[in-house]
Amino acid sequence: MLSHLSIKNYATVKTLEMEFQPGMSVLTGETGAGKSVILGALGFTLGDRADKTIVRPGASRADISAEFDLSLIESARLWLQANDLKSETDENLCMLRRVVNEDGRSRGYINGSLVTMTNLKQLGEMLIDIHSQHEHQSLLQRSTHQRLLDDFGLDQKLRNNLFSTWKQWQQNHQQLQALAEQASEYSAQTQLLSYQLSEMEELNIAENEAEQLETEFKTLSHADGTLTVVHAALSECSGEDNSLANQLAQILQRLSGLGEQAKDLQSAITLMESAEIQLTEAVDELRGFSEKFHADPKRLDMVNARLGALHALARKHKVPVKQLDALMAKLREKLARFENSDTELERLKANDGLLREQYLQLAKDVSKQRRDAARKLDTAVNAQLKNLGMPHAELSVTLTESESKHPAQQGLESAEFLVSTNPGQPPKPLIKIASGGELSRISLAIQVITAQTSETPSLVFDEVDVGIGGGVARVVGELLRKLGDTTQILCVTHQAQVAGQGHHHFFVSKDSSSDSSLTSITTLDGDSIVQEVARMMGGDDFSDASLAHAQQLVANLK
């Protein structure tokens, strides 16, 4: 429910704070005092359109915030959690804030986070419903009719099952449509992929083949030069008398022949002997290499041709030659997916048929409950309309079958409230009713009947008593008070009989000077309520009789 409203620099309000309680709260005051301004500010926090004219003259911006208790509004708590907007301190509290600058630009916040106006409207619809003579009234929207009727007469578990099945069908249908639209494209893609893979597989590319061929190509390209260097090394190391091997042997022989004179040279002699052994091993390695290594022009041509084919294929697919094997794996995976699309398409078609059958059975059960609920609702509302001074008004809840061949979220039909206000007049949509007072009373009657099942925790009625007499006004007040037993009610009224029924009473006044007007609000209790009710009946110069009458109106509630 709404627990607190703060208004700063909005229209004729400079600063205003209001604390709200459960039950029925009435707002009274002289015409033009600013009662509707307060409701306008509340609607502003819920996402109503803003412009610079709402900023109080002389102020740089208007700032309005509304605090709600969500302890009994699970849908709002889930919405905040899903949108990552829940309060960090208490998940049962929610703060809506709206700021508009003097240039008309506005910003909205939920629990301190900047949000869009759509966000404010979505959440606001779960928190409060404003009933007035203005176009934004929710009962002028057919979607509200559907919700009220279904809240009134449908089993919640059945509704959830219908929505869940519809959601599953919708997701499956979207996948089915997307795959069907891609079927022809997949066919062409499959042919292209098959050709590309066939071309690659003809080359029979081995793993890391390109790197190995490039290494071999470099070796074969320099074969003659390599052998020349190796043979020269063999000749210098072990060939003729002046080779390194012979020279090293002669040096060792001379050093060893020094005998006792060479004791201090033993370390050098040992190193030379080690060098002789290593030189011999190196010569053996060079000789073995020269015997095995051959310059093969034919093999060079083959390697060169193979590398040319691989590079040509890589250029064709615009990838490095080293990535050809990865490309082949990717193409095989893509081809397999395309080739399996027919199987997936058949599976989705089968699911579509199964989900349609499940949906249709649930929708038929919903339709039966909805028809019964429609009869009960219009009968109950019409009885209330007679009590509200509209003896000839008749509400008709009509159900229109959907023309779509596809499942719809709400079921097989949509609901609309039609009303006839005069004898012999055909029923018309609520939006075509000319009288704002009639529309308010019809709204009131509907809300009284559906309040026990409606999920909207707070209802606002702006001058629902327009155009009605004292007796009917008393009935309106009693209905609003009854509604306040289960729902928070905020009511702007000019009728004493309605004001006297309130659980809480706010008096709105306006102080006008030569250059400005400021709205203020006072919480009334006890005698001050009696005096205000008396003023509403007879003006400021009320008599003892009017005070006694007012006392009687208020005292009847004690």
Beta strands, then each sheet from edge to edge (+ up, - down):
strand 1: 2-10
strand 2: 13-19
strand 3: 24-28
strand 4: 61-69
strand 5: 93-101
strand 6: 106-110
strand 7: 113-115
strand 8: 128-131
strand 9: 394-401
strand 10: 413-420
strand 11: 428-429
strand 12: 458-462
strand 13: 488-492
strand 14: 504-512
strand 15: 517-524
sheet 1: 2+ 1- 4+ 5- 6+ 7-
sheet 2: 8+ 12+ 13+ 3+ 14+ 15-
sheet 3: 9+ 10- 11+
end
